[in-house]
Amino acid sequence: MYKGIVFNVISSLLFVGSSYLMHFVLGYRMSPEQYGIMGSIITILDFEYLFLNNGVRQSISKEISKNKYVLHDLIVKCLLFQLLLIGILFSINFFGTEFFCQILGDRAFDKYIKIAAFIIPFNGLYVITLGVNEGFQKFTSSALIGIVYAAGKLCVIPFVLFLFADPIMGTEMGLMTAIALALLTGIITLLYNRKSFKSTGTEKIDIKYYAKNTLNFSLFFIIVSVVLSIDTLIVKAVSSDDDMAGFYTGAVNFAKVSYFILSAFFTIILPIITYYYEKKEYDCAENTIKNFNTIIIALVVPITVIISATSRELLTTFYNSGYIVAGPALTLLSWSHLFMGVTVLYNMIIAAVGKKKFSSVLALCILAVNIPLTIIMTEHFGITGTAFASIACTFIAVIVSIAYAKRSLKAIFEKIHLKIMGMNILLWVILELIGRSINFRNIIFLGIFYVVVYALYVFILHIIHFIDFRQIIRLFSTKR
């Protein structure tokens, strides 16, 4: 299990790294207006990816981990359901271009959204290969699929620079190539692991039950996607300055780091906690969550702290000085995306223990508040107001989710977690002060500074006995 976290974190970091390299080239090759269009298209795709990826993926993973159902029957029904979703989303993209153009106020979106529709089938099928591997706890195989996808995204760079005169078209063709390579890798991993895909289940899953569970997951992740992505579309639609969408897209790109890293955790924790609960090993479930909390607070939160405290330096060195206007937005958004990642993690725990309605109700409530609040804040305070609306909603979501999860699993936090959070706050204050006195002019130097600060900070946590490297290494060395 913990090895799976390592490989999935590597996959997530490679995904983030390839995305940044891709966006670095796009930011150089495109005007802010073109970059805003591309950001809006990617936002639409992200919305659809989360709908496809985390409904069927999490559902098939959970049901396989129960070892209760006939495997062939379960996978066939999963495939049929996913093909239905693919057909619906493809139709919305391909035949709904007029609607998107009217909402976004730009006719340039028409052909690009139609092309994006053809990425959907590849993505919808590739995600099934992830879910099957994760259901059987083949987390390294699912990570390999993600690594291929991350590397494949780099196809965007030669496509944009050399093969296509239209950089937006080149970006879409590169993304389509990446997802096709990932699907091929997924099929290969299923063939390679097929001998270990054994189940003693004797029941045939009821299609209505499966569809209901899948739609519950899908509804939750749809709304997660809306909360994380609708702000970019609102900026595009509300702001009178077309460049603001490009600036905000730049901030969002860096804010997503923590969420992508945490995705390595919540794709693993659902089948693991489900497995423990089916076997009534509740102490094992609580210890697993406790270990996850320690790793996240000590190793993931500092990444958010570093990005948040140095937001202006990061944006201006990566893009150009014009992006400094998005600095305050990135400061807020980096925390917002962290809160949403933790919210998803705890809702996977809640789903694993059989609480089915909570996540959907929470998501609907957050959505009902998020959209009007984002519109109002954007109109009055620009992109900083947009980011404030995002962090307000995600903060409420994470607090409510943790509180609800503790009703079923009480011993998941320790005093040491609060102490480490105090150190994270201290780190943020120190970096904020340093950022005011040091002017970074090169992204490489800033990257080196980040690595040094992170390594030094984690080492200090070890020295003062807030974390124990040996214990963490033992965890990551275990087979489960």
C-alpha positions in Angstrom: 0.0 0.0 0.0 2.7 2.5 1.0 4.8 1.6 -1.9 1.8 2.3 -4.0 1.7 5.8 -2.5 5.3 6.3 -3.4 4.8 5.3 -7.0 1.5 7.2 -7.3 3.1 10.3 -5.8 5.9 10.0 -8.4 3.3 9.7 -11.1 1.4 12.7 -9.8 4.7 14.8 -9.6 5.6 13.8 -13.1 2.1 14.8 -14.2 2.5 18.2 -12.5 6.1 18.6 -13.9 5.1 17.7 -17.4 2.1 20.0 -17.1 4.3 22.9 -16.0 6.8 22.3 -18.8 3.9 22.2 -21.2 2.3 25.4 -19.8 5.8 27.1 -19.9 5.9 26.5 -23.6 2.2 27.5 -24.1 2.8 30.7 -22.1 5.7 31.5 -24.3 4.0 30.5 -27.6 0.5 31.9 -26.9 -0.8 35.4 -26.3 -2.6 35.9 -23.0 -5.9 35.8 -24.9 -5.0 32.5 -26.6 -3.8 31.1 -23.3 -7.1 32.1 -21.7 -9.0 30.2 -24.4 -6.7 27.1 -23.9 -7.2 27.4 -20.1 -11.0 27.4 -20.6 -10.8 24.3 -22.8 -8.6 22.5 -20.4 -11.0 23.4 -17.6 -13.9 21.9 -19.6 -11.8 18.7 -20.2 -10.9 18.6 -16.5 -14.5 18.7 -15.6 -15.3 15.8 -17.9 -12.2 13.9 -16.9 -13.3 14.0 -13.2 -16.8 12.9 -14.2 -15.4 9.9 -16.1 -12.4 9.1 -14.0 -13.7 9.1 -10.5 -17.2 7.8 -10.9 -16.5 4.5 -12.6 -12.8 4.3 -11.4 -13.7 4.6 -7.7 -16.8 2.4 -8.0 -15.1 -0.5 -9.7 -12.1 -0.2 -7.4 -14.4 -0.4 -4.3 -16.5 -3.3 -5.5 -13.5 -5.4 -6.6 -11.9 -4.9 -3.2 -14.9 -6.4 -1.5 -14.1 -9.8 -3.1 -17.9 -10.3 -3.2 -19.0 -10.3 -6.9 -18.3 -12.4 -10.0 -15.4 -10.5 -11.6 -16.4 -11.0 -15.2 -19.9 -9.8 -14.6 -18.7 -6.8 -12.6 -16.3 -5.6 -15.3 -18.7 -6.0 -18.2 -21.4 -4.0 -16.4 -18.7 -1.4 -15.5 -17.7 -1.2 -19.2 -21.3 -0.8 -20.4 -22.0 2.0 -17.9 -18.8 3.8 -18.9 -19.6 3.6 -22.6 -22.9 5.2 -21.9 -21.2 8.1 -20.1 -18.7 8.5 -22.9 -21.5 8.8 -25.4 -23.3 11.4 -23.3 -20.2 13.6 -22.8 -19.0 13.2 -26.4 -22.4 14.4 -27.6 -22.5 17.4 -25.2 -19.0 18.5 -26.4 -19.5 17.9 -30.1 -23.1 19.0 -30.5 -23.2 21.6 -27.7 -20.5 24.0 -29.1 -23.0 26.8 -29.7 -23.9 26.7 -26.0 -20.3 26.8 -24.9 -19.6 29.7 -27.2 -22.5 31.7 -25.9 -21.7 31.1 -22.3 -18.0 32.0 -22.8 -18.8 34.9 -25.1 -16.3 33.8 -27.8 -16.9 32.1 -31.1 -13.3 30.9 -31.3 -14.2 28.0 -29.0 -16.3 26.2 -31.6 -13.8 24.1 -33.5 -11.6 23.5 -30.4 -14.4 22.1 -28.3 -15.4 19.7 -31.1 -11.9 18.4 -31.3 -11.7 18.0 -27.5 -14.8 15.7 -27.8 -12.6 13.0 -29.4 -10.3 12.9 -26.4 -13.2 11.7 -24.2 -13.5 8.1 -25.5 -9.8 7.4 -24.9 -10.0 8.8 -21.4 -13.1 7.0 -20.5 -11.6 3.6 -21.4 -8.2 4.2 -19.9 -9.7 5.0 -16.5 -11.2 1.5 -16.3 -7.8 0.0 -16.5 -6.8 2.2 -13.5 -9.8 1.1 -11.5 -9.3 -2.6 -12.1 -5.7 -2.4 -11.1 -6.5 -0.4 -7.9 -9.3 -2.8 -6.9 -6.8 -5.6 -6.9 -4.3 -3.3 -5.1 -1.9 -3.3 -8.1 -1.1 0.3 -7.3 2.3 0.3 -9.0 0.6 -0.8 -12.3 -1.9 2.1 -12.0 1.0 4.4 -11.3 2.8 3.2 -14.4 -0.2 4.1 -16.5 -0.2 7.6 -15.0 3.6 8.0 -15.6 3.1 7.1 -19.3 0.3 9.7 -19.5 2.5 12.3 -17.8 5.4 11.7 -20.2 3.0 11.6 -23.1 1.7 15.1 -22.4 5.2 16.3 -23.4 4.1 15.6 -27.0 2.3 18.9 -26.8 5.6 20.7 -26.9 6.8 19.5 -30.4 3.3 19.6 -31.7 2.9 23.3 -30.7 6.4 24.4 -31.7 6.9 22.5 -34.9 3.9 20.6 -36.3 0.9 22.9 -35.9 0.6 26.6 -36.9 -2.3 26.9 -34.5 -0.9 26.4 -30.9 -4.3 25.5 -29.5 -4.8 22.8 -32.1 -1.4 21.5 -31.4 -2.1 21.3 -27.7 -5.3 19.3 -28.2 -3.5 16.9 -30.6 -0.7 16.4 -28.0 -3.2 15.7 -25.2 -5.0 13.2 -27.4 -1.7 11.4 -28.2 -0.9 11.2 -24.4 -4.2 9.7 -23.4 -4.1 7.1 -26.3 -0.6 6.0 -25.1 -1.9 5.7 -21.5 -4.9 3.6 -22.6 -2.5 1.3 -24.5 -0.3 1.0 -21.4 -3.4 0.2 -19.2 -4.4 -2.6 -21.5 -0.9 -4.1 -21.4 -0.9 -4.0 -17.5 -4.2 -5.8 -17.4 -2.9 -8.5 -19.6 0.3 -8.7 -17.6 -1.5 -9.0 -14.2 -4.4 -11.1 -15.4 -3.3 -14.3 -13.6 -3.5 -12.5 -10.2 -6.9 -11.1 -10.9 -8.8 -13.7 -8.9 -12.0 -13.3 -7.0 -14.0 -15.8 -4.8 -17.1 -13.7 -5.2 -20.3 -15.6 -6.2 -22.9 -12.8 -6.5 -23.7 -10.9 -9.6 -23.8 -7.2 -8.9 -27.2 -5.6 -9.4 -26.9 -3.0 -12.2 -29.1 -0.6 -10.4 -27.0 -0.8 -7.3 -23.8 -0.4 -9.3 -25.2 2.5 -11.3 -26.4 4.2 -8.1 -23.0 3.9 -6.4 -21.2 5.1 -9.5 -23.4 8.1 -9.9 -22.9 9.0 -6.3 -19.2 9.0 -6.8 -19.6 10.8 -10.1 -21.9 13.5 -8.6 -19.4 14.1 -5.9 -16.5 14.4 -8.3 -18.5 16.5 -10.7 -19.0 19.1 -8.0 -15.4 18.9 -6.9 -14.5 19.6 -10.5 -16.9 22.5 -10.6 -15.6 24.1 -7.4 -12.0 23.7 -8.6 -12.6 24.8 -12.2 -15.7 26.9 -12.6 -13.8 29.9 -11.2 -11.6 30.0 -14.4 -14.7 30.0 -16.6 -16.4 32.7 -14.4 -13.3 34.9 -14.7 -13.4 34.4 -18.5 -17.2 35.3 -18.6 -17.3 38.1 -16.1 -14.0 40.0 -16.4 -13.9 42.8 -19.0 -10.1 42.2 -19.4 -9.5 39.1 -21.5 -5.9 38.8 -20.2 -7.3 38.2 -16.6 -8.4 34.7 -17.6 -4.8 34.0 -18.7 -3.3 35.4 -15.5 -5.8 33.4 -13.4 -5.0 30.2 -15.4 -1.4 30.7 -14.5 -2.2 30.8 -10.8 -4.5 27.8 -11.0 -1.8 25.7 -12.7 0.5 26.1 -9.6 -2.3 25.8 -7.1 -3.1 22.3 -8.3 0.1 20.8 -7.1 -1.2 19.7 -3.7 -4.4 18.3 -5.1 -2.5 16.2 -7.7 -0.2 14.9 -5.0 -3.1 14.0 -2.7 -4.8 12.2 -5.6 -2.2 9.5 -5.0 -3.6 9.1 -1.5 -7.4 9.0 -2.2 -7.1 6.6 -5.1 -5.4 4.1 -2.7 -7.3 4.7 0.5 -10.8 3.7 -0.8 -10.0 0.1 -1.7 -7.8 -0.3 1.4 -10.3 1.0 4.0 -13.1 -0.9 2.2 -11.0 -4.1 2.5 -10.4 -3.5 6.2 -14.1 -2.8 6.9 -15.2 -5.9 5.0 -13.0 -7.9 7.3 -14.0 -5.9 10.4 -10.4 -4.9 11.0 -11.3 -1.4 12.3 -8.0 -0.8 14.2 -6.1 -1.4 11.0 -8.3 1.1 9.2 -7.7 3.8 11.9 -4.0 3.2 12.0 -3.8 3.5 8.2 -5.7 6.8 8.2 -3.5 8.1 11.1 -0.4 7.2 9.1 -1.8 9.0 6.0 -2.5 12.1 8.1 1.1 12.2 9.4 2.5 11.8 5.9 0.2 14.5 4.5 0.7 17.1 7.2 4.5 16.6 7.4 5.4 16.0 3.7 2.6 17.5 1.5 1.4 20.6 3.4 4.9 22.2 3.3 4.7 22.1 -0.5 1.5 24.2 -0.2 3.2 26.5 2.3 6.1 27.1 0.0 4.0 27.9 -3.0 1.6 30.1 -1.1 4.3 32.2 0.6 6.3 32.8 -2.6 3.4 33.1 -5.1 4.5 36.4 -6.7 8.1 35.2 -7.2 6.8 31.9 -8.7 4.5 33.5 -11.2 6.8 36.3 -12.4 9.9 34.0 -12.8 7.9 31.2 -14.5 5.8 33.5 -16.8 6.7 37.2 -16.8 6.2 40.3 -14.6 2.7 40.8 -15.9 1.5 37.8 -13.9 2.3 39.4 -10.6 -1.4 40.5 -10.5 -2.3 36.9 -9.9 0.1 36.5 -6.9 -2.6 37.0 -4.2 -4.9 34.7 -6.0 -2.2 31.9 -6.1 -1.6 32.5 -2.3 -5.3 31.7 -1.6 -5.8 29.0 -4.3 -2.9 26.9 -3.2 -4.6 26.4 0.1 -8.0 26.0 -1.5 -6.8 23.1 -3.6 -5.1 21.5 -0.6 -8.4 21.7 1.3 -10.3 20.2 -1.6 -7.7 17.3 -1.8 -8.1 16.5 1.9 -11.9 16.8 1.5 -11.9 14.2 -1.3 -9.6 12.0 0.8 -12.0 12.0 3.8 -15.0 11.5 1.6 -13.4 8.4 0.2 -13.0 7.2 3.8 -16.6 8.0 4.5 -17.7 6.0 1.3 -15.5 3.1 2.4 -17.3 2.7 5.7 -20.7 2.7 4.0 -21.9 6.3 4.4 -23.3 6.8 0.9 -25.4 10.0 1.1 -23.1 12.4 3.0 -20.7 13.2 0.1 -23.5 14.0 -2.3 -25.3 16.2 0.1 -22.1 18.0 1.1 -21.1 18.5 -2.5 -24.5 20.0 -3.5 -24.4 22.4 -0.5 -20.9 23.6 -1.4 -21.9 24.0 -5.0 -25.0 26.1 -4.1 -22.8 28.5 -2.2 -19.7 28.5 -4.5 -21.1 29.6 -7.8 -23.0 32.8 -6.7 -20.3 33.7 -4.2 -17.6 33.3 -7.0 -19.6 35.5 -9.4 -20.1 38.2 -6.8 -16.5 38.2 -5.5 -15.1 38.3 -9.1 -17.3 41.2 -10.0 -16.3 43.3 -7.0 -12.7 42.2 -6.3 -11.4 40.7 -9.5 -9.3 37.4 -9.6 -8.3 37.8 -5.9 -12.0 37.8 -5.0 -12.5 34.7 -7.2 -9.7 32.9 -5.2 -11.2 34.0 -1.9 -14.6 32.5 -2.8 -12.8 29.2 -3.6 -10.9 29.0 -0.3 -14.0 29.9 1.7 -16.0 27.0 0.2 -13.2 24.4 0.4 -12.3 25.3 4.0 -15.9 24.7 5.1 -16.0 21.4 3.1 -12.8 20.0 4.7 -13.9 20.9 8.3 -17.3 19.3 7.8 -15.8 16.2 6.1 -13.2 15.5 8.8 -15.8 16.0 11.6 -18.2 13.5 9.9 -15.4 10.9 9.3 -14.5 11.1 13.0 -17.9 9.8 13.9 -17.0 6.4 12.5 -13.2 6.5 13.0 -12.2 8.3 16.1 -8.5 7.6 16.7 -7.2 9.1 13.5 -5.5 12.3 14.8 -2.7 12.7 17.4 -1.3 15.7 19.2 1.8 15.6 17.1 -0.3 16.5 14.0 -1.2 19.8 15.6 2.5 20.5 16.4 3.5 19.8 12.8 0.8 22.2 11.6 2.2 24.8 13.9 5.6 24.4 12.3 4.0 24.7 8.9 2.5 28.1 9.9 5.9 29.2 11.2 7.5 28.2 7.8 4.9 30.2 5.9 5.7 33.4 8.0 9.4 33.0 7.5 9.1 32.5 3.7 6.7 35.4 3.4 9.4 37.6 5.1 12.2 36.2 2.9 10.1 36.8 -0.3 10.0 40.5 0.5 13.7 40.8 0.7 15.0 38.5 -2.0 14.3 39.0 -5.7 14.4 35.8 -7.8 15.0 36.4 -11.5 15.4 32.8 -12.6 13.0 29.9 -12.3 15.9 27.5 -11.9 17.3 29.4 -8.9 13.8 29.6 -7.4 13.4 25.8 -7.9 16.7 25.1 -6.2 15.6 27.4 -3.3 12.4 25.4 -3.0 14.3 22.1 -2.8 16.7 23.4 -0.2 13.9 24.9 1.9 11.8 21.7 1.7 14.7 19.4 2.5 15.9 21.6 5.4 12.3 21.9 6.8 11.7 18.1 6.8 15.1 17.5 8.3 14.3 19.9 11.2 11.0 18.0 11.8 13.1 14.9 12.2 15.7 16.5 14.4 13.0 17.8 16.8 11.3 14.3 16.8 8.1 15.5 15.1 8.6 12.8 12.5 10.8 9.8 12.3 12.5 9.0 9.0 13.1 5.4 10.0 9.4 4.9 10.7 8.4 6.5 7.4 10.9 4.3 5.6 9.5 1.2 7.3 6.0 2.2 6.2 7.0 2.6 2.6 8.9 -0.7 2.8 5.8 -2.7 3.8 4.0 -4.8 1.2 0.5 -3.6 2.2 
